[in-house]
Amino acid sequence: MGKALKSGASVPMKDRPDILTALNGVGDSQGVDPAAIAAIIHTESVWDSKNVTGSYIGLTQVGPELPRKLKLTKKEFLNLSPARQIEAYDTWLDYYKFKKQMKDHDICPDCYPENRE
């Protein structure tokens, strides 16, 4: 699974199977195309895992709640590998009830088993 994104999208770190595995994992967990996660990363940090904008940090520009939840300092979080930051994004999305919000706003209703016949 670590050779390409399921949707076929590409990422700058295409020779890094750990990145692709992390993107596919978050996509599977959250019920979204992993290319959407890659697009968020591109938009938020242009793939700079050390990016800091105010209190938001890392590839996906997570807030200070996530490092605290992971029992990490800001510096420790920024020192995580890009793959680990992507994996941590899954926790961030769960924290904000991403799947529930997607369902409540009728975004991708077919992504949820209970909506399939």
MIMAR-15850 format. One record per residue (C-alpha): residue in one letter; x, y, z; residue number from 1. Coordinates in nm, 4 decimals, padded with zeros to 6 digits. Each point is the difference from the previous one (the first is absolute). Example, Ala and Ser with C-alpha at 12.3 -4.5 7.8 and 13.67 -1.06 7.14 Angstrom:
! MIMAR-15850
<zaro code="A" X="01.2300" Y="-00.4500" Z="00.7800" pos="1"/>
<zaro code="S" X="00.1370" Y="00.3440" Z="-00.0660" pos="2"/>
This chain:
! MIMAR-15850
<zaro code="M" X="00.0000" Y="00.0000" Z="00.0000" pos="1"/>
<zaro code="G" X="00.2951" Y="00.2353" Z="00.0457" pos="2"/>
<zaro code="K" X="00.0895" Y="00.0455" Z="-00.3678" pos="3"/>
<zaro code="A" X="-00.2774" Y="00.2313" Z="-00.1188" pos="4"/>
<zaro code="L" X="-00.3080" Y="00.1746" Z="00.1280" pos="5"/>
<zaro code="K" X="-00.3109" Y="-00.2044" Z="-00.0638" pos="6"/>
<zaro code="S" X="-00.1432" Y="00.2768" Z="-00.2176" pos="7"/>
<zaro code="G" X="00.3199" Y="00.0257" Z="-00.2009" pos="8"/>
<zaro code="A" X="00.0830" Y="00.3520" Z="00.1196" pos="9"/>
<zaro code="S" X="00.3626" Y="00.0882" Z="00.0475" pos="10"/>
<zaro code="V" X="00.1932" Y="00.1706" Z="00.2772" pos="11"/>
<zaro code="P" X="00.3410" Y="00.1692" Z="-00.0030" pos="12"/>
<zaro code="M" X="00.1439" Y="-00.2759" Z="00.2186" pos="13"/>
<zaro code="K" X="-00.1041" Y="-00.2740" Z="-00.2439" pos="14"/>
<zaro code="D" X="00.3049" Y="-00.2106" Z="00.0797" pos="15"/>
<zaro code="R" X="-00.1077" Y="-00.0215" Z="00.3644" pos="16"/>
<zaro code="P" X="-00.2311" Y="-00.2990" Z="00.0519" pos="17"/>
<zaro code="D" X="-00.0527" Y="00.1084" Z="00.3635" pos="18"/>
<zaro code="I" X="-00.1598" Y="00.3257" Z="-00.1212" pos="19"/>
<zaro code="L" X="-00.2306" Y="-00.1804" Z="-00.2404" pos="20"/>
<zaro code="T" X="-00.0928" Y="-00.2583" Z="00.2619" pos="21"/>
<zaro code="A" X="-00.0832" Y="00.2794" Z="00.2473" pos="22"/>
<zaro code="L" X="-00.2113" Y="00.1874" Z="-00.2569" pos="23"/>
<zaro code="N" X="-00.1866" Y="-00.3172" Z="-00.0968" pos="24"/>
<zaro code="G" X="-00.0513" Y="-00.0847" Z="00.3686" pos="25"/>
<zaro code="V" X="-00.1522" Y="00.3369" Z="00.0874" pos="26"/>
<zaro code="G" X="-00.2130" Y="-00.0106" Z="-00.3144" pos="27"/>
<zaro code="D" X="-00.1311" Y="-00.3458" Z="00.0903" pos="28"/>
<zaro code="S" X="-00.0594" Y="00.0935" Z="00.3621" pos="29"/>
<zaro code="Q" X="-00.1869" Y="00.3197" Z="-00.0833" pos="30"/>
<zaro code="G" X="-00.1834" Y="-00.1261" Z="-00.3081" pos="31"/>
<zaro code="V" X="00.1583" Y="00.2487" Z="-00.2407" pos="32"/>
<zaro code="D" X="00.2252" Y="-00.0211" Z="-00.3008" pos="33"/>
<zaro code="P" X="00.3598" Y="00.0095" Z="00.1250" pos="34"/>
<zaro code="A" X="00.0691" Y="00.2507" Z="-00.2763" pos="35"/>
<zaro code="A" X="-00.2194" Y="00.2418" Z="00.1977" pos="36"/>
<zaro code="I" X="00.2340" Y="-00.0385" Z="00.2973" pos="37"/>
<zaro code="A" X="00.2979" Y="00.0610" Z="-00.2312" pos="38"/>
<zaro code="A" X="-00.1754" Y="00.3105" Z="-00.1364" pos="39"/>
<zaro code="I" X="-00.0579" Y="00.1303" Z="00.3526" pos="40"/>
<zaro code="I" X="00.3690" Y="-00.0459" Z="00.0745" pos="41"/>
<zaro code="H" X="00.0974" Y="00.1823" Z="-00.3174" pos="42"/>
<zaro code="T" X="-00.2378" Y="00.2858" Z="00.0816" pos="43"/>
<zaro code="E" X="00.0938" Y="00.0294" Z="00.3668" pos="44"/>
<zaro code="S" X="00.3789" Y="-00.0393" Z="-00.0094" pos="45"/>
<zaro code="V" X="00.1187" Y="-00.0862" Z="-00.3525" pos="46"/>
<zaro code="W" X="00.1388" Y="-00.3213" Z="00.1541" pos="47"/>
<zaro code="D" X="00.2162" Y="00.1819" Z="00.2583" pos="48"/>
<zaro code="S" X="-00.0238" Y="-00.2085" Z="00.3186" pos="49"/>
<zaro code="K" X="00.1682" Y="00.2793" Z="00.2004" pos="50"/>
<zaro code="N" X="-00.2519" Y="00.2649" Z="-00.1123" pos="51"/>
<zaro code="V" X="-00.1336" Y="00.2267" Z="00.2754" pos="52"/>
<zaro code="T" X="-00.2762" Y="00.2559" Z="-00.0513" pos="53"/>
<zaro code="G" X="-00.0929" Y="00.1617" Z="00.3285" pos="54"/>
<zaro code="S" X="-00.1071" Y="-00.2837" Z="00.2281" pos="55"/>
<zaro code="Y" X="-00.0540" Y="-00.2432" Z="-00.2905" pos="56"/>
<zaro code="I" X="00.2799" Y="-00.2407" Z="-00.0827" pos="57"/>
<zaro code="G" X="00.1236" Y="-00.2744" Z="-00.2264" pos="58"/>
<zaro code="L" X="-00.1085" Y="-00.1408" Z="-00.3326" pos="59"/>
<zaro code="T" X="-00.3717" Y="00.0358" Z="00.0673" pos="60"/>
<zaro code="Q" X="00.0214" Y="00.3087" Z="00.2213" pos="61"/>
<zaro code="V" X="-00.1556" Y="-00.1580" Z="00.3059" pos="62"/>
<zaro code="G" X="-00.0732" Y="00.2070" Z="00.3077" pos="63"/>
<zaro code="P" X="00.1682" Y="-00.0332" Z="00.3389" pos="64"/>
<zaro code="E" X="-00.2677" Y="-00.2456" Z="00.1141" pos="65"/>
<zaro code="L" X="00.1484" Y="-00.2842" Z="-00.2028" pos="66"/>
<zaro code="P" X="00.3549" Y="-00.0001" Z="00.1407" pos="67"/>
<zaro code="R" X="-00.1517" Y="00.0259" Z="00.3489" pos="68"/>
<zaro code="K" X="-00.2328" Y="-00.2917" Z="-00.0724" pos="69"/>
<zaro code="L" X="00.3003" Y="-00.2002" Z="-00.1231" pos="70"/>
<zaro code="K" X="00.1995" Y="00.1072" Z="00.3083" pos="71"/>
<zaro code="L" X="00.2556" Y="00.1762" Z="-00.2166" pos="72"/>
<zaro code="T" X="00.1480" Y="00.3461" Z="00.0113" pos="73"/>
<zaro code="K" X="-00.0271" Y="00.2230" Z="-00.3054" pos="74"/>
<zaro code="K" X="00.3670" Y="-00.0714" Z="-00.0757" pos="75"/>
<zaro code="E" X="-00.0478" Y="-00.3761" Z="00.0373" pos="76"/>
<zaro code="F" X="-00.2980" Y="00.0088" Z="-00.2350" pos="77"/>
<zaro code="L" X="00.1943" Y="00.1983" Z="-00.2593" pos="78"/>
<zaro code="N" X="00.2800" Y="-00.2567" Z="00.0262" pos="79"/>
<zaro code="L" X="-00.2354" Y="-00.2857" Z="-00.0903" pos="80"/>
<zaro code="S" X="00.0604" Y="-00.1427" Z="-00.3443" pos="81"/>
<zaro code="P" X="-00.2417" Y="00.1162" Z="-00.2702" pos="82"/>
<zaro code="A" X="-00.1657" Y="-00.3438" Z="00.0079" pos="83"/>
<zaro code="R" X="-00.0533" Y="00.0202" Z="00.3766" pos="84"/>
<zaro code="Q" X="-00.1477" Y="00.3511" Z="-00.0339" pos="85"/>
<zaro code="I" X="-00.2403" Y="-00.1321" Z="-00.2637" pos="86"/>
<zaro code="E" X="-00.0960" Y="-00.2914" Z="00.2237" pos="87"/>
<zaro code="A" X="-00.0565" Y="00.2454" Z="00.2868" pos="88"/>
<zaro code="Y" X="-00.2352" Y="00.1983" Z="-00.2251" pos="89"/>
<zaro code="D" X="-00.2418" Y="-00.2924" Z="00.0286" pos="90"/>
<zaro code="T" X="-00.0181" Y="00.0698" Z="00.3759" pos="91"/>
<zaro code="W" X="-00.0560" Y="00.3706" Z="-00.0709" pos="92"/>
<zaro code="L" X="-00.2863" Y="-00.0795" Z="-00.2386" pos="93"/>
<zaro code="D" X="-00.1560" Y="-00.2323" Z="00.2594" pos="94"/>
<zaro code="Y" X="00.0367" Y="00.2747" Z="00.2635" pos="95"/>
<zaro code="Y" X="-00.2083" Y="00.2301" Z="-00.2205" pos="96"/>
<zaro code="K" X="-00.2489" Y="-00.2782" Z="-00.0850" pos="97"/>
<zaro code="F" X="00.0808" Y="00.0285" Z="-00.3692" pos="98"/>
<zaro code="K" X="-00.2021" Y="-00.3065" Z="-00.1062" pos="99"/>
<zaro code="K" X="-00.3061" Y="00.1203" Z="00.1914" pos="100"/>
<zaro code="Q" X="00.0295" Y="00.3454" Z="-00.1522" pos="101"/>
<zaro code="M" X="00.0305" Y="-00.1479" Z="-00.3486" pos="102"/>
<zaro code="K" X="-00.3101" Y="-00.2095" Z="00.0609" pos="103"/>
<zaro code="D" X="-00.1963" Y="00.2836" Z="00.1658" pos="104"/>
<zaro code="H" X="00.0708" Y="00.2268" Z="-00.2973" pos="105"/>
<zaro code="D" X="-00.0864" Y="-00.2740" Z="-00.2502" pos="106"/>
<zaro code="I" X="00.3498" Y="-00.0004" Z="-00.1467" pos="107"/>
<zaro code="C" X="00.0780" Y="-00.3341" Z="-00.1602" pos="108"/>
<zaro code="P" X="-00.3023" Y="-00.1835" Z="00.1421" pos="109"/>
<zaro code="D" X="00.1033" Y="-00.3210" Z="-00.1805" pos="110"/>
<zaro code="C" X="00.3224" Y="-00.0051" Z="00.2033" pos="111"/>
<zaro code="Y" X="-00.1848" Y="-00.1309" Z="00.3041" pos="112"/>
<zaro code="P" X="-00.1094" Y="-00.3658" Z="00.0204" pos="113"/>
<zaro code="E" X="-00.3272" Y="00.0822" Z="00.1743" pos="114"/>
<zaro code="N" X="-00.1064" Y="00.2005" Z="-00.3077" pos="115"/>
<zaro code="R" X="00.0564" Y="-00.2857" Z="-00.2433" pos="116"/>
<zaro code="E" X="-00.2782" Y="-00.2398" Z="-00.0855" pos="117"/>
